[in-house]
Amino acid sequence: MAEQPFQVYVIQGRSPRDFSDCQAALARVPAHLESLPFTRQEDEIIERARDADALIVSSSPMTRRVMSALKRLKVVVRTGVGYDVIDVPAATDLGIVAVNIPDIWTREVANHALALLLSWNRRIPTLYNEVKAGVWQSQPPGPVGALHGETVGIVGFGNIGRAFARRVAALETHVIAYDPYIDDAQFSALGVERVFSLGELAARSDYISVHTLLNAETHHLINEVFLRQMKPSACLINTSRGPVVDEQAIIRALQEQWIAGAALDVQEHEPPAPDNPLLCLDNVILTPHAAYYSTAAVAQVPQRCGEEVARALTGQRPLHVVNPEVYAVLMQPKAR
């Protein structure tokens, strides 16, 4: 009797992708792959994926309720670096392996953060709009930093934070970073000065770039207290997750000029409402959560996800498990 294939669902993000390469990666399992439309509604996920052995998700919430209802679910793979859409403690309790792809677009996000820093420093959007309006003024409006000799602060010194540090150091800046979970050797290897408080980083930096995961600890990590400690000439750059920055606090900071500006690829609520004050401020650069994107990086996603699902469904350990403690749970019989 032929072995029954595993059922794998891809819940698409806002921009659907071709996951044929994922099916190819699953061929050895065997597994049947089906693509589901984008949704954030728990009931829809449960109804559509009730027989799932594996889920590949972009932004659909993998809550305790959802995962508890999917009785066959063994693994959830997040299509990128951040895995805040997965309730990781719940997955662990339920014996579900949670996986991300942490190296998929490290360079892209680091490059985008650098591009935002340079765009702010050189006033590129303002100069572009002036030229389009018929204004030919060779001197940018407002003060412009020299970059070399200035201090760049990095919040979060993981893969992307370190990639950004390598790039910005080439501009002859002094780089400092805060991350209580990274060992000293990582800082020393890149010649980055370690600081031991967010307050010190805020007070010393001319530019601050945020590169941390979103979790309970980092939600609103960049808040009013932090922003008031920044230099009035400083710029905040965020290419991590919107809720790491308290949106109401950054709006006030920009409106009342506690800081000079901000360059944000992510928002607390995406897309922002049409009446969001950030859309009307002259001292902010906004991009639409696009830092991750390159044609080459996005093309790798289906195969990389399929390979991780295949490992999990064949009893192997995926390369990038975010809840390794789940294996202790899996060793014990338990009912959901």
SEDOMAR-436885 format. One record per atom (N, C-alpha, C): x, z, y. Coordinates in steps of 0.001 Angstrom, whole numbers, padded with zeros to 6 digits, always signed. Atoms other than C-alpha are relative to their C-alpha. Layout:
# residues N
XZY
...
# end
This chain:
# residues 336
+000848+000000-001197
+000000+000000+000000
+000887+000000+001252
-000823+000117-001202
+001415-001012+003384
-000102+001258+000856
-000044-001177-000868
+002502+001776+005692
-000807-000264+001266
+000821+000134-001204
+000058+002378+008556
+000903+000092+001228
-000876-000074-001173
+001791+001576+011880
-000415+001127+000941
+000275-000965-001060
+002096+004200+014560
-000697-000711+001155
+000690+000553-001175
-000079+003710+017638
+000709+000480+001262
-000712-000302-001243
+001829+003561+020930
-000766-000628+001157
+000672+000505-001192
+000156+003224+024321
+000934+000080+001207
-000633-000001-001322
+001707+002254+027634
-001112+000136+001024
+000954-000122-001103
-000345+003589+030534
+000700-000522+001244
-000672+000700-001084
+000592+001239+033327
-000035+000800+001304
+000026-000527-001352
+001515+002283+036849
-000810-000911+000902
+000768+000816-000947
+000051+000762+039997
+000370-001475-000095
-000447+001388+000152
+002123-002383+039429
+000249-000262-001479
-000145+000228+001444
+001605-003565+035813
+001282-000755-000335
-001226+000636+000458
+004683-004628+033845
-000217-000626-001366
-000003+000633+001315
+005318-006834+030854
+000820+000874-000952
-000684-000891+000927
+006191-004535+027931
+000276-000675-001341
-000286+000691+001255
+006890-007238+025330
+001337+000436-000587
-001287-000484+000506
+010487-006017+025071
-000142+001360-000668
+000268-001293+000627
+009098-002605+024203
-000510-000219-001424
+000516+000308+001338
+007174-004079+021272
+001125-000424-000931
-001131+000429+000819
+010360-005713+020039
+000838+001192-000449
-000785-001190+000343
+012171-002365+020150
-000711+000868-001031
+000792-000807+000930
+009336-000801+018121
-000191-000675-001355
+000298+000786+001203
+009319-003482+015414
+000477+000682-001278
-000566-000615+001203
+011454-001457+013003
-000743+001258-000420
+000572-001323+000263
+009191+001603+013125
-000889+000065-001241
+000640+000954-000912
+006606-000058+012594
-001003+000712+000913
+000939-000577-000956
+004319+000551+015561
-000784-001114+000676
+000851+000931-000754
+001470-001177+017319
-000044+000478+001443
-000055-000333-001427
+001789-001259+021117
-001212-000572+000708
+001140+000457-000800
-001169-001470+023451
+000176+000496+001428
-000126-000338-001414
-001154-001500+027239
-001358+000419+000560
+001227-000511-000614
-003766+000540+029127
+000115-000080+001514
-000058+000097-001460
-004701+000166+032812
+000349+001333+000647
-000382-001188-000769
-003479+002599+035432
-001189+000942+000192
+001000-001021-000311
-005442+005835+035708
+000695+001342+000151
-000455-001391-000094
-004881+009406+036792
-001092+000952-000487
+001121-000816+000446
-008175+010636+035312
+000228+000492-001424
-000264-000575+001319
-007698+013020+032388
-000971-000522-001053
+000992+000420+000982
-010957+012048+030674
+000239-001442-000453
-000271+001395+000355
-010042+008358+030779
+001205-000099-000919
-001186+000018+000854
-006617+009005+029298
-000366+000450-001410
+000382-000541+001313
-008102+011090+026475
-000843-001004-000774
+000896+000945+000675
-010786+008523+025695
+000756-001235-000481
-000673+001256+000326
-008481+005510+025736
+001147+000177-000995
-001211-000195+000808
-005508+007051+023934
-000188+001065-001073
+000312-001101+000920
-007232+009361+021464
+000823-000050-001284
-000743+000129+001253
-005292+007981+018474
+001494-000214+000220
-001399+000272-000335
-001894+007854+020200
+000964+000874-000789
-001153-000721+000537
+001238+008813+018306
+001072+000151+001074
-000977-000030-001085
+003301+008078+021421
-000629-000580+001253
+000450+000504-001295
+002633+007524+025109
+001208-000301+000871
-000979+000350-001024
+004742+005770+027708
-000755-000004+001317
+000783-000179-001224
+003641+006763+031211
+000878-000168+001233
-000656+000108-001300
+004548+006045+034795
-000449+001134+000917
+000491-001026-000928
+002324+008216+036988
-001279+000668-000470
+001188-000665+000533
-000577+009264+034769
+000355+001416-000442
-000361-001393+000265
-000692+013068+034395
-000123+000366-001477
-000004-000512+001366
+000262+014464+031012
-000155+001519+000076
+000311-001415-000146
-001448+017826+031406
-000182+000646-001370
+000256-000709+001251
-001968+020502+028785
-001313-000468-000626
+001302+000437+000524
-005601+019422+028467
+000106-001361-000673
-000139+001337+000563
-004669+015792+027880
+000758+000057-001316
-000831+000005+001204
-001931+016477+025357
-000635+000786-001136
+000699-000763+001043
-003997+019088+023507
-001071-000836-000683
+001079+000822+000544
-006771+016539+023042
+000508-001138-000872
-000568+001124+000750
-004440+013884+021598
+000706+000561-001235
-000449-000776+001152
-004046+015394+018154
+001178-000612-000741
-001095+000668+000707
-001587+012807+016826
+001261-000144+000851
-001090+000278-000944
+000686+012771+019874
+001290+000727-000384
-001298-000543+000387
+004349+013274+019025
+001038-000089+001108
-001013+000213-001031
+006279+011988+022042
-000637-000636+001229
+000384+000599-001277
+005721+011197+025718
+001278-000439+000705
-001169+000534-000701
+008219+008967+027515
-000401-000353+001425
+000175+000340-001419
+008343+008816+031309
+000903-001169+000323
-000709+001260-000204
+009449+005385+032530
+001164+000077+000978
-001099-000104-000953
+011968+006707+035050
+000708+001337-000102
-000830-001202-000041
+014039+009686+036120
-000854+001258+000083
+000818-001186-000190
+011518+012214+037414
-001071+000115-001063
+001009-000205+001049
+009178+013750+034854
-001018+001048+000421
+000941-000991-000507
+006947+015869+037082
-001432-000302-000409
+001363+000297+000480
+003878+014058+035706
-000267+000624-001361
+000151-000616+001313
+004504+015791+032362
+000044+001511+000141
-000035-001459+000089
+003589+019451+031872
+000952+000341-001149
-001028-000156+001030
+006828+020127+030033
-000200+001272-000833
+000259-001175+000844
+006083+023741+028961
-001160-000209-000974
+001123+000277+000892
+002752+022558+027550
+000431-000914-001137
-000488+000902+001050
+004443+019713+025675
+000796+000778-001040
-000806-000803+000922
+006894+022194+024181
-000884+000857-000889
+000918-000844+000776
+004121+024577+023119
-000714-000799-001083
+000778+000844+000906
+002314+021671+021458
+000869-000775-000986
-000898+000712+000900
+005402+020375+019663
+000149-001463+000314
-000116+001389-000444
+005504+017163+021701
+001332-000194+000712
-001295+000284-000616
+008882+015695+022613
-000230-000736+001317
+000084+000635-001320
+009141+014843+026331
+001347-000659+000309
-001205+000814-000180
+011629+012128+027272
-000049-000675+001363
-000096+000835-001203
+012828+010507+030484
+001148-000983-000166
-001091+000983+000004
+015264+007688+031325
+000852+000290+001241
-000606-000527-001226
+017593+009508+033751
+001038-000902+000654
-001067+000841-000548
+020212+006777+034219
-000482-001400+000373
+000513+001361-000088
+017914+003809+034694
+000216-000627+001376
-000209+000587-001336
+018195+003380+038484
+000747+000938+000930
-000860-000880-000804
+020839+005794+039681
+000589-000753+001184
-000651+000761-001072
+022639+003111+041669
-001013-000448+001046
+001009+000502-000932
+019451+001735+043180
-000432+001073+000993
+000460-001068-000896
+018274+005081+044568
+001125+000428+000937
-001137-000362-000860
+021753+005979+045822
+000215-001054+001084
-000155+001081-000981
+021999+002579+047523
-001090+000057+001062
+001106-000052-000953
+018571+002981+049109
+000182+001160+000970
-000255-001139-000885
+019451+006424+050447
+001074-000335+001018
-001054+000422-000924
+022623+004984+051937
-000546-000995+001017
+000592+000977-000918
+020639+002088+053416
-000845+000690+001060
+000808-000748-000968
+018220+004546+055046
+000895+000734+001003
-000924-000688-000910
+021117+006565+056455
+000570-000985+001021
-000589+000985-000904
+022735+003450+057919
-001045-000590+000939
+001062+000532-000856
+019419+002120+059205
-000319+000962+001127
+000241-000988-001053
+018827+005368+061050
+001182+000059+000955
-001191-000137-000838
+022396+005660+062305
+000162-001178+000949
-000206+001188-000822
+022533+002068+063574
-001275-000436+000719
+001279+000295-000661
+018882+002099+064778
-000506-001402-000334
+000317+001370+000403
+018230-001086+062800
-001473-000343+000232
+001403+000387-000227
+014392-000985+062801
-000343-000145+001488
+000284+000063-001440
+014289-000285+066553
+000590-001258+000618
-000644+001186-000558
+016784-003033+067387
-000714-001276-000454
+000720+001162+000521
+014930-005502+065165
-001306-000215+000761
+001271+000111-000720
+011606-004761+066841
+000217-000409+001454
-000283+000388-001385
+013188-005085+070296
+000326-001489+000095
-000351+001427-000025
+014692-008487+069477
-001261-000851-000194
+001247+000748+000216
+011318-009674+068133
-000869+000003+001243
+000814-000107-001210
+009722-008484+071378
+000663-000671+001209
-000675+000705-001085
+012220-010495+073466
+000960+000855+000793
-000949-000888-000683
+014438-007557+074451
+001379-000174-000633
-001367+000191+000492
+018161-008308+074131
+000889+001034+000673
-000739-001128-000554
+019849-004973+074733
+001057+000394-001018
-001059-000197+000994
+023230-004692+073018
+000295+001458-000296
-000215-001426+000237
+023352-000924+073367
-001257+000597-000628
+001188-000600+000629
+021017+000841+070903
-000558+001124+000855
+000600-001095-000767
+018548+003256+072481
+000359+001349-000612
-000305-001345+000473
+019513+006896+072249
+001424+000125-000514
-001358-000225+000504
+022714+008467+070924
+000172-000569-001401
-000325+000558+001312
+024407+006840+067934
+001258+000691-000514
-001148-000681+000581
+026721+008839+065682
+001045-000983-000504
-001098+000852+000445
+030104+007468+064659
+000099-000069-001518
-000070-000174+001449
+029602+008477+060999
+001342+000579-000438
-001263-000582+000443
+033326+008932+060344
+000224+001323+000747
-000185-001333-000577
+034044+012603+060897
-001267+000829+000032
+001251-000757+000033
+030382+013562+060666
-000219+000580-001397
+000248-000696+001261
+028972+015764+057909
-001310-000461-000613
+001175+000382+000767
+026559+014545+055253
-000254+001084-001046
+000374-001018+000961
+024713+017205+053268
-000893-000582-001086
+000777+000498+001139
+023275+016520+049804
-000679+001186-000676
+000780-001022+000702
+020504+018631+048292
-000305-000552-001390
+000145+000498+001361
+020688+018145+044525
+001174-000882-000360
-001255+000699+000289
+023967+017046+042944
+000031-000513-001441
+000068+000639+001313
+022784+015352+039752
+000556-001404+000051
-000540+001364+000093
+023442+011745+038787
-000127-000767+001310
+000229+000776-001219
+021894+010243+041914
+000710+000642+001184
-000695-000683-001084
+023247+012888+044281
+001490-000298-000010
-001438+000285+000093
+026773+012281+042986
+000292-001466+000322
-000186+001424-000336
+026369+008486+043200
-000086-000217+001507
+000107+000090-001455
+025241+008881+046809
+001253+000559+000669
-001209-000611-000574
+028229+011151+047516
+001169-000984-000023
-001096+000976+000081
+030650+008476+046300
-000147-001076+001059
+000227+001063-000967
+029060+005913+048567
+000235+000468+001434
-000085-000442-001388
+028812+007959+051722
+001411+000483+000346
-001380-000409-000263
+032364+009310+051337
+000851-001184+000455
-000744+001190-000406
+033600+005728+051748
-000128-000284+001490
+000190+000189-001444
+032290+005880+055332
+000806+001010+000811
-000878-000996-000633
+034880+008603+056098
-000787+001169+000576
+000754-001197-000369
+032284+011331+056353
+000526+001192-000791
-000262-001211+000768
+032703+014921+055244
-001265+000319-000776
+001172-000158+000853
+030384+015525+052313
-000068+001426-000538
+000262-001316+000566
+028897+018885+051391
-001262-000104-000855
+001167+000093+000885
+026318+019597+048692
-000401+001385-000479
+000568-001235+000547
+024045+022325+047376
-000719-000312-001296
+000701+000089+001289
+023017+022606+043724
+000472+001164-000861
-000425-001170+000768
+023066+025949+041883
+000144-000254-001495
-000009+000266+001439
+022837+024237+038475
+001142-000920-000441
-001116+000895+000311
+025941+022014+038649
+001307+000786+000096
-001249-000788+000008
+029400+023365+037783
+000984-000506+001049
-000966+000290-001063
+032313+023426+040224
+000788-001283-000256
-000824+001161+000319
+034172+020681+038372
-000608-001295+000531
+000666+001210-000491
+031567+018091+039403
+000231-000181+001494
-000278+000067-001432
+032075+018931+043062
+001457-000382+000240
-001433+000243-000195
+035866+018984+042780
+000382-001428-000346
-000352+001352+000441
+035981+015652+040946
-000248-001036+001085
+000342+000958-001061
+034418+013911+043948
+000494+000442+001373
-000490-000487-001292
+036102+015954+046667
-001108+000437+000927
+001156-000442-000771
+032748+017320+047785
+000052+001521+000146
-000004-001435-000244
+032581+020748+049372
-001312+000616-000485
+001198-000692+000475
+030191+023085+047610
-000416+001053+001015
+000549-001085-000818
+027957+025241+049803
-000987+000771-000866
+000746-000883+000891
+026051+028157+048362
-001351+000435+000554
+001344-000276-000505
+022938+028242+050523
-000533-001240+000696
+000643+001098-000715
+020461+025733+051843
+000131+000162+001496
-000119-000244-001432
+020692+027389+055220
+001312-000513+000558
-001301+000497-000468
+024401+026617+055520
+000019-001518+000025
+000030+001459+000037
+023830+023023+054455
-000811-000549+001168
+000850+000467-001101
+021020+022624+056996
+000718+000102+001335
-000625-000254-001295
+023047+024091+059854
+001214-000882+000261
-001261+000731-000184
+026211+022071+059260
-000146-001511-000028
+000090+001437+000308
+024901+018609+058378
-000532-000819+001170
+000521+000983-000952
+024427+015610+060646
-001044-000901-000666
+000964+000738+000807
+022532+013830+057862
-000195+000807-001278
+000291-000711+001240
+020817+015441+054893
-000790-000928-000906
+000662+000871+000964
+019862+013449+051796
-000447+000839-001192
+000608-000835+001038
+017530+014997+049214
-000051-000773-001314
-000089+000651+001311
+018130+014190+045527
-000295+000997-001118
+000343-001000+000999
+016354+016836+043486
-001269-000378-000742
+001246+000159+000730
+013707+016793+040794
-001111+000791+000682
+001142-000778-000466
+010224+017987+041638
-000458+000928-001115
+000545-000998+000913
+009212+021203+039893
-000471+001185+000839
+000528-001148-000744
+007817+024608+040829
+001039+000565+000959
-001068-000543-000844
+011176+025665+042252
+000269-000864+001221
-000370+000893-001102
+011682+022593+044440
-001188-000469+000838
+001161+000370-000806
+008113+022102+045693
+000129+000628+001392
-000174-000441-001387
+008375+022338+049515
+001321+000754+000205
-001337-000562-000209
+012053+023242+049176
+000468-000251+001431
-000309+000331-001396
+012509+021469+052514
-001235+000364+000807
+001171-000567-000680
+010155+023562+054624
+000325+000281+001460
-000209-000279-001424
+009782+024807+058181
+001275+000784+000242
-001222-000803-000169
+012539+027378+057756
+001227-000889-000056
-001143+000905+000148
+014979+024713+056551
+000116-000933+001200
-000032+000986-001076
+014009+022182+059214
+000403+000629+001333
-000384-000671-001244
+014400+024713+062034
+001485+000378+000013
-001434-000287+000063
+017934+025424+060812
+000853-001240+000206
-000750+001240-000175
+018937+021760+061097
+000390-000209+001464
-000403+000372-001352
+020764+020376+064114
-001092-000847+000657
+000987+000854-000669
+018456+018813+066727
+000387-001473-000001
-000468+001392+000067
+020586+015651+066374
+000003-000554-001418
-000143+000375+001414
+020273+015505+062558
-001175-000844-000501
+001008+000837+000654
+018339+013148+060280
-000165+000453-001444
+000315-000343+001384
+016601+014037+056997
-000385-001263-000760
+000267+001163+000855
+016551+011419+054208
-000551+000521-001322
+000565-000424+001282
+014320+011792+051151
-000345-001205-000861
+000302+001037+000987
+014381+009433+048168
-000309+000645-001356
+000241-000707+001263
+013484+012076+045546
-001489-000030-000341
+001443-000077+000170
+009820+013153+045436
-000603+000535+001289
+000627-000375-001260
+007424+013522+048362
-000215+001489+000158
+000310-001418-000182
+006312+017128+047704
+001205+000930+000068
-001182-000837-000244
+009910+018373+047818
+000077+000368+001480
+000036-000237-001447
+009422+018118+051594
-001422+000379+000403
+001293-000424-000543
+006578+020017+053244
-000400-000997+001091
+000342+001095-000914
+004828+017104+054974
-000445+000500+001367
+000439-000514-001292
+003151+019174+057673
+001176+000523+000808
-001181-000517-000694
+006481+020806+058494
+000859-001138+000548
-000827+001101-000495
+008343+017495+058769
-000697-000725+001144
+000724+000606-001118
+005597+016072+060989
+000231+000801+001280
-000244-000850-001178
+005939+019026+063362
+001444-000113+000468
-001417+000086-000361
+009728+018815+063240
+000303-001276+000766
-000218+001277-000676
+009592+015165+064292
-000743-000064+001330
+000781+000019-001231
+006844+015583+066874
+000619+000886+001066
-000542-000977-000945
+008468+018615+068488
+001512-000081+000126
-001429+000311-000091
+011995+017259+068009
+000887+001193-000362
-000944-000970+000567
+013430+020133+066018
+001194-000762-000569
-001047+000882+000514
+015387+017277+064409
-000173-001361+000668
+000055+001298-000678
+016198+013786+065637
-000865-001010-000739
+000748+001017+000719
+014628+011804+062851
-000053+000256-001489
+000112-000066+001447
+013757+011240+059234
-000110-001413-000547
+000112+001269+000710
+013996+008384+056750
-000525+000331-001390
+000714-000487+001176
+011516+008818+053905
-000482-001162-000864
+000511+000988+000948
+010954+006660+050843
-001203+000529-000760
+001072-000630+000769
+008466+009117+049353
-000834+000886+000913
+000945-000781-000787
+005418+010913+050692
-000648+001055-000880
+000684-001021+000779
+003579+014042+049671
-001279-000555-000633
+001178+000680+000528
+000449+011901+049210
+000229-001500+000147
-000333+001420-000017
+001016+008276+048250
-001164-000855-000497
-000547+000341-001315
+000092+005986+049770
-000547+000926+001071
+000491-000892-001049
-000264+007913+053041
-001316-000487+000578
+001264+000346-000643
-003654+008019+054710
+000266-000779+001288
-000219+000795-001212
-004073+005541+057601
+000212+000832+001259
-000149-000835-001186
-004252+008440+060068
+001163+000990-000118
-001162-000884+000143
-001084+010123+058816
+000910-000172+001210
-000830+000108-001214
+000992+010947+061938
+001361-000638-000239
-001304+000603+000262
+004175+009782+060216
-000002-001504+000270
+000095+001445-000199
+002925+006198+060543
+000097-000389+001465
+000028+000299-001436
+002863+006474+064337
+001244+000493+000744
-001150-000587-000674
+006130+008261+065075
+001152-000996+000084
-001122+000919-000202
+009072+006337+066510
+001293+000492-000631
-001253-000561+000512
+011680+008684+065027
-000020+000193-001510
+000031-000050+001456
+010891+008060+061366
+000034-001417-000562
-000019+001249+000757
+011673+005227+058947
-000712+000279-001321
+000747-000183+001233
+009255+004846+056034
+000147-001236-000894
+000060+001061+000994
+009551+002801+052852
-000913+000470-001139
+001117-000332+000898
+006942+002675+050029
+000408+000392-001424
-000439-000482+001318
+008565+004628+047151
+000633-001156-000775
-000603+001209+000570
+010730+001592+046471
+001481+000170-000298
-001443-000194+000153
+014186+003170+046197
+000488-000337-001395
-000396+000222+001387
+014232+002805+042422
+000197-001467-000343
+000219+001369+000452
+013656-000927+042418
+001225-000892+000134
-000777+001235-000005
+015990-003708+041475
-000527-000818-001168
+000507+000852+001072
+015052-006671+039320
+000678+000344-001323
-000749-000281+001221
+017784-005815+036827
-000399+001339-000608
+000329-001324+000522
+016907-002119+036531
-001392+000028-000599
+001378-000021+000480
+013165-002648+036147
-000129-000784-001307
+000060+000795+001219
+013770-005279+033473
+000425+000782-001236
-000465-000801+001131
+015446-002632+031293
-001044+000991-000505
+000910-001104+000295
+012495-000225+031326
-000722-000154-001338
+000751+000083+001252
+010364-001598+028448
+000854+000233-001247
-000839-000158+001182
+013216-001840+025967
+000519+001433-000124
-000521-001368+000040
+014698+001539+026918
-001077+000977-000469
+001093-000881+000423
+011306+003229+026528
-000326-000207-001470
+000299+000294+001389
+010638+001464+023239
+001035+000592-000944
-001053-000556+000841
+013991+002555+021840
-000146+001513-000146
+000172-001447+000072
+013310+006186+022702
-001209+000376-000859
+001172-000245+000842
+009831+006066+021150
+000359-000228-001463
-000382+000307+001379
+011282+004456+018018
+000841+001119-000600
-000810-001119+000507
+013845+007233+017688
-000896+001180-000363
+000842-001168+000230
+011216+009932+018008
-000909-000182-001209
+000969+000223+001081
+008771+008339+015567
+000663-000153-001361
-000719+000119+001272
+011461+007828+012915
+000834+001242-000304
-000658-001259+000303
+012657+011422+013020
+001357+000191+000631
-001262-000152-000712
+015702+010828+015212
-000247+000711+001327
+000113-000639-001299
+016391+012700+018411
+000201-001043+001100
-000215+000918-001122
+015849+010590+021556
+001246+000382+000802
-001229-000248-000749
+018842+010254+023837
-000203+000981+001143
+000214-000783-001220
+017233+012018+026795
-001256+000859-000123
+001108-000931+000193
+014979+014888+025753
+000029+001025+001126
+000032-000954-001118
+013855+017031+028694
-000451+001392-000447
+000381-001311+000532
+012519+019843+026492
+000652+000229-001362
-000679-000117+001299
+015164+020312+023763
-000474+001187-000832
+000514-001161+000730
+013632+023674+022873
-001182-000359-000886
+001133+000423+000832
+010747+021706+021330
+000391-000078-001473
-000403+000147+001397
+012816+021236+018183
-000103+001312-000767
+000239-001293+000650
+012619+024961+017460
-001475+000154-000335
+001434-000054+000232
+008846+024689+017787
-000393-000903-001167
+000325+000965+001044
+008737+021637+015508
+000376+000493-001392
-000415-000538+001295
+010470+023590+012767
-001021+000973-000572
+000991-000984+000441
+007515+025974+012580
-001369-000652-000096
+001366+000538+000071
+004041+025038+011350
-000885+000660+001027
+000887-000583-001008
+001494+025486+014073
-001226-000890+000158
+001240+000738-000267
-002062+024466+014853
-000173-000156+001488
+000287+000201-001429
-003085+022967+018139
-001356+000573+000352
# end
